[in-house]
Amino acid sequence: ITVLTSTGLGTPLRNDGVVVRYICIALQKLARAEEHVRLHANHTVVEMLAGIVKSSHLCEDSWFSAAEEALNAIFSLCEEPEIVAGTLLREMTGSLCLEVDGNPTIPCHALSRLFFVVG
């Protein structure tokens, strides 16, 4: 798990949505093969996966597929995935509203990402 995440989700490759997506799929398969491997909600790997969902460095085209697989990996690997999902939703909701020229504005891409995570 550590090799996959440090290599595939490390700094140089974390901007490549295709690599991120396939690393998340590999983590899901590993979780199915090793059913006794369950990570705490604050484990580094779970935090990295949640970071993918919250990320703004992936382009829109690749974010949706990478975020879907990251969420699936969280639910496959984490002992308490509902805690991670709840935290993600709170953080994404809290960062929605921006002020532009004194007017509150909600960016469409941020709203579509939130709706995607909500399901």
C-alpha positions, 0 to 999 in steps of 0.5 A: 500500500505504501509503495503504491501511494507514495509512487502513484500519488506522490508529488510528480504523478498526483497531477495525472488523473489517469495514474491516480485513478488506476492507483485507486483501483489497485488499492481497491483490489488489494483491499479485496485480496487482504480483507483483514487490512482496514485503515483508520480514518486518519491514516495517511493513505486514507488522507491521501485518497480524501485529498484526491476528492478535495483536489483542485489540481486535477482537470475537470475531465480526469477529476470525476473518474479519479474522485470516483475511484478514490471514494471507492478505495476509501470505502474499501480500505477504511474502517469508518468510511462514513467519517471520512465521507462526512468530513469531505462533505463538510469541507467541500460545502464550507468552501463553496461560497466565494465573494466576487466584487462583494457578491457571494458566488458559487463556482459551477465546478465546485458545486458539480463536484459536491453534487458528484460526491453526494451522489 
